[in-house]
Amino acid sequence: MSKPLILVTNDDGILSTGLDPLIRAAEAHGEVWVVAPDSEKSGVSHAITLTEPLRYTQVGQRRFALNGTPVDCVFIGLNHILPRRPDFVFSGVNRGPNLGFDVLYSGTVGAAMEGTIQKVPSAAFSMVSKGSFDFSEIGAAVDSMVARIVLNGVPDGVTLNVNIPDRTIGEFKGFKVTRLGNRQYSNEVLTREDPRGGKYLWVGGTRVTNELSPDSDTGAVAEGWGSISPVSPDLMAHHAVKHLAWANVPDDQE
């Protein structure tokens, strides 16, 4: 029986040290291929490149840098670079949290979601820290979670969004399954001036308000837990369908 084939990617770029613990954890369970952006692509969500050419460069054994988004990396990896369809897609480890509404903006989560859309069991990993992001501190936790995912799999149509706090947040207590919490950024738009006197804008959002309910990812991480939130690319608001009965009107009855 062949070893599992695992695709690893991220949104911080091929040079990010956050790739290292995820690659090492995955290598304990299978053959690892890395396809990651050639530069940082944080905050690009589920963007895919349709109007510009994509190019990739091999930078090591089974390692490739692509001039595209994290979703491009998964799509090109699955459909062009890898020798066969992978058994898992792992994205991360992101430098910073992806909690609550972050999942809508995150390239890390976007890449894992693309794996889910392509019907490959997928998970996104992020580190939560108030310090300098020493990824070696969370290596054991990444190893543990990757092992559990490989052993138990991922439910169909679901992406696992994993956030791991380091000791600057609190003593690590283990993992728990959570829901997405309410995480709100402030809405500053900062005006700056370039060397030639031109004005430009910089999105602020430096103040963050987190829900602290223990069943939420934001609350769990604040208490030292690693959070595992099952999320889905299915954005359909199923609960709202019955409330839109007023829209079911044939044209000839308008």
N, C-alpha and C positions, 0 to 999 in steps of 0.2 A: 504494500500500500504506500503510495507516494505521500510525502509530507505535505501539510497544508501550504498553499501559496498565499502569501500575505502582502498586500499593497499598503505601504506607509506613505503618508503625505502630510502637509501642514499648510498654514497660510503665512508663517513667519519667514519662509524661504529656506532653501537648501542648506544654507550655512548656519541656521539656527541650532543652538545646542539643545533645544527642546526635542529635536528628533532623536537624539542619542538614547534616552531611556526607553522610548517607545520601540526603537529598532532592536535594542538588546532584549527587551521583553518578548517581542515577536519572534526573534531568532531562536528562542528557547522552544518554540512550538512549530516552526516551519521555515520555509524558504522565503526570505524577505526581499522584496523589490521596493525601491524608493523612487517616487516621481513627485518632485516638489517644485514650487515656483522658483525661478532664478533670482527673485528679489522679494522683499516683503509685500504681501498682498492682504494685510489685515483689513477687516471691515468690508470686504467685497461681497459678502453673503453668497448667493448662489449664482453669481455672474458667470456666464460662459461666453467665450470669444467667438463671434460669428462673422466679423467684418475685417479681421486682420489675420495674416498668416501666423501660424504657430511653429516654433522651432524648438528642438530640444538638443541638449548636449549630454553625453555620458561623462560623468565626473568621478566614477568609481565602479567597482564591480556591482552590477545590478542597481546602480544609482544614476538618476537622470535629473537634470534641471531643465524646466520648461518655461518659456517666456509667456506664460499665461496665468490664469487664475487657479485657485485650488480645485475648482470643479473641472476646469480643463485638464488638470493633472490626472484626476481620476478617470475622466472620459478617455483621454489619450492613453493612459496607462492600461485600462481595461481592454480597449479596442485596437491598440496598435503596438504598444511596447512589450507588455507581459507575454510570456510564451503560452499562457492559457488563462482562463478566467480564474481570478483569485477566490479563495475561500473566505477571506475577510478583507475589509478596508478599515485601517486605523488612521486617524487624523490627529496630529498634535506632536508633542505636547505643547499647547499654546502658552505663550508668555502672558499670563493674565487670565482672569476668569471669563467664562462664558455662561453666565447665570441669567435666569429670567428672560427678559426681552432681548438680551444679548444674542440669543440664538437666531434672531431675525437678521442680524447684521454680520454675524461671524463667518469668516471664510473657513475657519476650522470646522465648524458645524456644517457649513455648506458642502464641504468636500465629503464629509461622512454621509450627509443626506443624499448626495449624488450616488454614492455606493448603494444606499438603500433603494433609490429609484432604479438602479441597474440590477436590483435583486441580489445584492451581495450583502451578507451580514456586516454591519458597520458600526463604528463607535468613534466619538470625538473625545479627546482628552485635553484638559486645561489645568494649569497650575494657578493657585490663588496664593499670593504672597504680598506682604508689605515690605519685603526686603529686596535682595539683589537677584532673585530667581536662580538659586542654586538647584538645578534640576536633579542633582544627585541625591538631594534630601528626600525626594519623593519616588526614587527608583523602586524601592521595595513595594510601595503601594501600586505603582504602575504594573510591576511584575505580577502582583496578586490579581489585579483586575483583568489583565490580559489573559492570564491562565484561566480565570473563571469564565470569561467570554468564550474562549476556545473550547472549553469543556462543555458549556451549557448552551452555547449559541445565542442568537438574538431573535426575538419574535419577528415574523414576517411583517414588512412594511414599517418597521420601527428602527430608529437610530438611538443608540445609547449615548447620552450626553454626560460625560464624567468630569467632575471638577474635584481636584485634590488640593487641600490646603497644606501649607507647610507650617513649621513651628512658630513663624511670626504671627500666624492667625491663632494658633492654639495647639495643644497636644492632640495628635492625630488619634481619633477614636475608632476608626474603621470606616466601613461604607454603609450607606443606607439609601434605599430607593426614595426618591423625592418627586414632587411636582415642581414646575417652574414657578419661582417666586415673583413678586412684584418688585422690579428693579428699575428705578427711574433716575435718569441723568438730568442735571440742570441744563437749561437751554441757552447758555451764553453763546453769543456770536461775537468774537473778538475782532476788532479792526486794527490792522497793522499797516505800516508803511514800508515799501521796499526801498532800496538804496537810491532809486531814481524818483522817489516821491509818489509813486503809484500806490493806491490803496488796495489791500487784499483782506480777505476774511479768513478767520480760523475758527472752526467749530470748537467750542469750549467743552462743556459737559464734564467739568472737573468735580462737581459735587454729586455724590451718588446717594440715593435713599433706597435702602434695602428692606424688604419685608423680613421679619425675624421669626415667623411661625416655624416651629421645629419640623413640620412636614414639608416645608418649601426648600428648594435648593439653596437659596440665599440664607435662610435661617440655619439650615444644617451645617453649611460650611462655616458660618460664623461661630458655631459651637465646636468646630474641630472635626466634623464628619466629612468624609468624601461623599459627594452626592452623585447619584445615578438617576438621571431623569430620562424616561423613555419619551422621545419626541417623534413626530411623524411629518413627512413632506405633504401629507394630505391636509390642505388648509381649509377644506370644506367645513362650514359652520352648520353641521347637521341639525343642531337644536333649533336653528332659525327657520328651517324650511316651512314648518307648519304656520309660522307667524307671517309668512309671505303669501298666504292663500289669496290675498287681494290682487296679486299680480297675475294669477291664472285666469286671464280674461281673453277669450278669442277676439281676433281683430274685428269681426263683424258685430261685436257687442260693445265696441268702444263708444 
